[in-house]
Amino acid sequence: MNIDMGGKVAVITGAGSGIGRAVALALARVGAKVVLVDVSEPSAQETKSLVRAQGGEAWCVQADVSLSQQVQGYVQTALQAWGRIDIFMNNAAWQGEIHALIDYPEDVFDKVMDINVRGVFLGMKYVLPVMLAQGNGAVVNTASLGAYLATRNLGPYTASKHAVMGLTKTAALEVARKGIRVNAVCPGPVDTEMIRAIEASQATGSVEQLRKQRTASIPDGRYADPAEVANLMVYLASDYASHITGQGIQINGGSHY
C-alpha cells in the first residue's frame, strides 16, 4: 500500500506532542503540508523542526482549541498559507485530574469538556465549511478506548470521549454525501506524556509497577507507540479508506472488541 498525500494540506491540533506530533510527522512523510496547532508554541515549533528535518513543509499556530476566535484563526492561517484543508486531525485533548466523581472539582470538569468536546466541536464547525466548499476532505477525531469503557476516577475524560464519538457519528451523517468522511481513532493506552501523567496520579506504589500490571492485562502485552496510532489516522485520511465514515476504530492490542 503506497499512500501519497502530495499536494494535500493537513491541519493537526495538539501537534506539539504525543499522537499529534506523530501524525504530523507521518503525514509529512507521505507528502502533506502540515499546519501544526498547539496551545504551547514552543512544542509546536519543536514539531515543526522535526517535520522540516525530514524534508516536509510546516506552519505553526499557537491556539487554544476551546476558543472560537482562535479556532477560526488556525483555519484562516491554513487557508492563507496553502488555500485549502484536505485533512483535519482533530486531536487536542487533556486528561484532567484524577478524582472520584463526588470529589471532582467543577472547574476542572469544565476545562476537560472545553478542550476535549468543545474543541472537537469548534474544529469541525469551522473546518467542515472549507471542505464542503472544496467538495472533499477527511476528518479524523481522536477519541479513546474511553469512548467505550469507563475508568475509575477519570469520569470527565471518559464522558468527553463518549461525546467525541457522538459528534463524529453526527458529523459523518451530515456530510456523507458531500465528499467528506468523518471518523475517530479510539486508542487504548499509548506511551505518551498523557498516559505517564495519569499513571503518576493513580499509582499507589511505583509507577513502574502500575505499568507492569496494566500491560499484563493487554493481550499483546504493551502500550501502543504514538506512531502506530498515527499510521491508522493516516490510513483513515487516505483514499484507501474511501468507504469508511462515522466509525470509531479501536487500536488497543486486543483489549476490547
N, C-alpha and C positions, 0 to 999 in steps of 0.2 A: 504494500500500500504506500503510495507516494503522495503525500499531502503537499500541495503547493498553494500558499497564500499570497503569492507575489501580486502586488498592486492593491492588496486589501488593507484597510485601516481598522485597527482594533483598539478599543478603549478598555482598560483594566482598572478597576477600583481595588484599593487595598494592595497596590502593586509594590509597596515598599518592603514586603517580607513574605515569608511562607508560601502559600499556594499562589498568591498574586504575583510574586516575583517569579516563581517557577513557570507560570503560564505565560508571563511576559517574555521570558527567555525562549520558551518553546515556540511561541508564535513568531518571534523574530527569526528564529532558526529556519522556519518554513517560509520566510519572506514577507511577513506582515509588518507594516509600520505600526508602532505601538504608542499610545498615549497613556502615560503612567500616572494614575491618580492616587494620592495618598494624603492622609492628614499630616503626615510627617514629611516635610520637603527633603530633609537630608536622606531619609530612607528611599524616597523616590529617586533622588539623584544618584544614589548608590546603584539602584537597579538600572537606571539609565546608563551608567558607566559600564555595567556588565553587558547590557544589550549592545552597546557600541563596540565593546571589546570583541564581540563575536560577529561584527560587521553589520549590525542592524541599525535601523533608524528609530529614534525615540524622542518623545516630547514629554516633559513633566508638568503636572498641575498639582499644586497643593490645594486640597479641598476637604471639607467636612461633608460627607455624603448625606447627612441628615438635614442640611440647609439647602432649600430650594435654589436660592440665588447662586450658591457655589456649584451645585449640580449643573445648572444651566451654563455656568462658566466653563466647566470642563467639556461640555458638549460643544460650546462655541469655539473653544480652543482647538478641538479636533477638526471642526469644520473649517476654521481659518487656516489651520496648518495643512490639511490634506483634502478638504472638500467633501468628505463623506465619512460614514461609520458603517462598516460591514459586519463587525463582530463586537459584541459587548459582553465582557466578562464582569458580571455584577457581583463582585467578590468580597468587598469590605465587610468586616464583622468584628464583633467584640464578645468575648465570653461572659463578661460581667464578673461579679463576685460570687463566692461560694457560701451560700446560706440556705437554710431551710426556708420554705415559703413564708412561714409565720414570722420569721426574723428578717425577711428580705427588705432592705431599705427601698423606699418608694422612689427616691431619686435615681438609684442605680437601676431599678426596673425600667424606669422611663428612658434612661440612657441606652440600655440594651435594645429596647424597642426602637428608639430613634435611629440607631446605627443599623441594626440588623433587618428591621422591617421597613421603616420609613425610608432608609437609604436605598433599599432594593426597589421600593415603590417609586421613589423620585427618579431613580436611574432609568427605569423603564418608561416612566411618564414623559421624560424629555429625550430619550434616545429613540424610542419607537417611532415618533413622528418623522424623524430623519430617515429611518429605514422604510417607513410607509411611502415617503416621497420618492425614494430610490426604487421601491418595488422589490426589495430583497434585504436580507440580513439574518443574523443568528445571534440570539441571546443565550448565555449560559449563566444562570444564577447559582451561587454557592449556597446550598442548603447543608445538610448534615445527616448522619445516621440518626441524630437527634430529631429529625423530622418524622421518624417512625417509632423511636424508642425514647423513653424518659430516662433521665439521670438524676439521682438524688442530689439536692442542693444546687441544681442548675435549672430551676424552673423557668425563669425568664428566657434563658438561652434556648431551652427546649421549645418553649412556646413560640419564640421568634422564628425558629427553623421550621416548625409546622406552618407558620404564616407564610414563610418564603415559598413553600410548596403550594399553598393556596394561591398566591399571587402568580406563580409560574403557570399553574394549570389554567387560571382565568385568562392571563395574557395570551397564552398559546391558542385558546379558543377564539379570542378576539381578532387575532392576526393570521390565523392559519391559512386563509385564502388570499392573503396579501403578499405571499412570497417570503414570509418571516417565520422562523421557528424559535420557540422558547422552551428551553429545558433547564434542568437543575442537576448538579452533581451532589451526591449525598455521601461524603466520605465518613468512614469510621475514624478512629484515632489516626492522626497524621503527625509526623515528627516535626512540629513547628514550635515557635515561641508560644503560641496559644496553648497547646497541649502541655507544655512544660510549666506554664503559669497555673493551669488547672491542677496539675499534679502537685505542685508546690503548695497550693492551698488545701488540697484534700489529704495529703499524706499525714498519717498519724505517727509513722516512723520515718524511715528513709524514703526519699523519692525513688531511689533505685529499686527498693523492694516493692513499692507500689507498682512501678512499671513492670517489674518481673511478673507480678500477679496478673496484671491486665493483659500483657502479651500472651501469657499462658492460656488465657481464655479465648484468644483469637485463633481460629482454625489453622491459619498459616504461620502463626507464632510471632507476628511482628506488627508494628505500626506501618502505615504507608509512608513512602517518601513523597514529598510535595511534587516531585517531577512525575510520579505515577498518576497523581490526580490531574496534573496539567496535561498529560498526554490524553486522558479521557476528555478533558474540556476542549482541547484542540480538535479531537475527532468529532465531538458534538457540533462544533462550529463549522466543520468541513462538509463538502458535498457528499462525502461517504455516509453522512447521517441525514440525508435529504428527506427521509420519510419518518424521522423521529421528531416528535414535538409533544409538549405537555407532559414530559416524563421526568421522574426523579431517578437518576441512575446511581445505584449504590456501588461504592468501591471500598471494601472493608475486610478483605481477606477471608470472606466466608462467614462473617459474624452474624449476618441477618439475611433472610431471604424474603 
